Amino acid sequence: MRFAKRLDQVPPYLFAELERKIAAKRREGVDVISLGIGDPDLPTPEPVIAALAEGARDPATHQYPTNHGSDDFRAAAAGFYRDRFGVELDPASEIVPALGGKEAVGHVALVLLDPGDAALSPDPGYPPYTSGPLFAGAEVHYLPLERQNAFQPDLDSIPAAVLAKANVLFLNYPNNPTGAVVPDGFFEMVVSFAREHEILVVHDNAYSETTYDGYVAPSFLATPGAKEVGVEVFSLSKGYNMTGWRCAAILGNAEAIQTYWRLKTNVDSGLFEAIQMAGVAALEGPGEPLARMNAIYTRRRDLVVSALREIGVDVPSPKGTIYVWAPVPEGHTSTSFCELVLEEAAVVISPGSMYGPSGEGFFRIALTAPDDRIEEAVERMREHLS
Ligand SMILES: Cc1ncc(COP(=O)(O)O)c(C=O)c1O
């Protein structure tokens, strides 16, 4: 068999490799604690499950949904954006549901990029900001995110030759993997940058509802002028414990949204209507389940951060996301340290290098295991690595 060359350009999806290692250890009888993938361990809120059950029992949902999304889903997303972020959106032209944020990010790259174009992608960053453009035949220009710059990319450092062929800028705050929140004034700077260079901004808003210490994350679309230059991907996966449900929306610039929709009518048949009904229940539901979740993550974050500091790791305490991003101890690479932690402590953490070249020298811990497992993991790391 011969397979397309585009697949050779991307490494195997990083968590596929981690899952293989965990399975091998478990087969040996080792009690492995995985703090690798960021997949909320707590159940989806009950009213969301009830809405799905009710929707699934209604035969009207059993046929192909409209790819454009139900009126109710688009209205709920518009209402949520108005109330939560102060952003006005036209449900008819500026919102389309997506089968998860990952689908939207991957397909938006196909909508915006031709061979010879370039994508500007944060480094470290969520892997589809790289694989999406590569599958489109475009090149990726990495934008390093460094702690000394508050994990904000230096847009002034992008060479003119790259700017000339760049057609998309991916951003994501609160940020995976660094846990950083958007620096003051950065989104405003991005809007003028995008205008000047005619680049579409794709802000991946996967973690706005998962924040701590009183921090409230903004939408990129709340920035004056943002809708002229960008779209936002809003996922229900992390905030509402719905990773398995594949429920998200893409919102913002009408022309970009309608073009994305045109692509999608050719590659999928829309989001199951019962899931759209569940999405409505989540978006219109009370904020109480979110607050409860965030209190749990705050406790876990504090546990992990203080344990790492005790063993001498200089780590910032993130105000958002479900990740702690920390430098590896001296003498280690990202991979050698993560292998050591797996071998010595049977704890899975992800090497920063998996998120791009600037992730080398770091590791990421996901806070998505039950409290007692996080406590046990932290205890093992303290014992084996002190
Ligand atoms: C930045 C970012 N965007 C998108 C996603 C995926 O979201 P979804 O489950 O909606 O595809 C993730 C998941 O880890 C993420 O970290």
The ligand as an SDF file (V2000), in Angstrom:
LIG
                    3D

 16 16  0  0  0  0  0  0  0  0999 V2000
   -5.7450   24.4040   23.1900 C   0  0  0  0  0  0  0  0  0  0  0  0
   -6.6960   23.2920   22.9220 C   0  0  0  0  0  0  0  0  0  0  0  0
   -7.5750   23.4150   21.9380 N   0  0  0  0  0  0  0  0  0  0  0  0
   -8.4620   22.4410   21.6560 C   0  0  0  0  0  0  0  0  0  0  0  0
   -8.4530   21.2680   22.3690 C   0  0  0  0  0  0  0  0  0  0  0  0
   -9.4000   20.1710   21.9870 C   0  0  0  0  0  0  0  0  0  0  0  0
  -10.6750   20.4500   22.3170 O   0  0  0  0  0  0  0  0  0  0  0  0
  -11.8630   19.5400   21.7960 P   0  0  0  0  0  0  0  0  0  0  0  0
  -12.0350   18.4320   22.7820 O   0  0  0  0  0  0  0  0  0  0  0  0
  -13.0140   20.4990   21.7760 O   0  0  0  0  0  0  0  0  0  0  0  0
  -11.5050   19.0310   20.4430 O   0  0  0  0  0  0  0  0  0  0  0  0
   -7.5360   21.0780   23.3910 C   0  0  0  0  0  0  0  0  0  0  0  0
   -7.4850   19.8100   24.1090 C   0  0  0  0  0  0  0  0  0  0  0  0
   -6.5770   19.4900   24.8160 O   0  0  0  0  0  0  0  0  0  0  0  0
   -6.6340   22.1230   23.6770 C   0  0  0  0  0  0  0  0  0  0  0  0
   -5.7360   22.0000   24.6430 O   0  0  0  0  0  0  0  0  0  0  0  0
  1  2  1  0
  2  3  1  0
  2 15  2  0
  3  4  2  0
  4  5  1  0
  5  6  1  0
  5 12  2  0
  6  7  1  0
  7  8  1  0
  8  9  2  0
  8 10  1  0
  8 11  1  0
 12 13  1  0
 12 15  1  0
 13 14  2  0
 15 16  1  0
M  END
$$$$
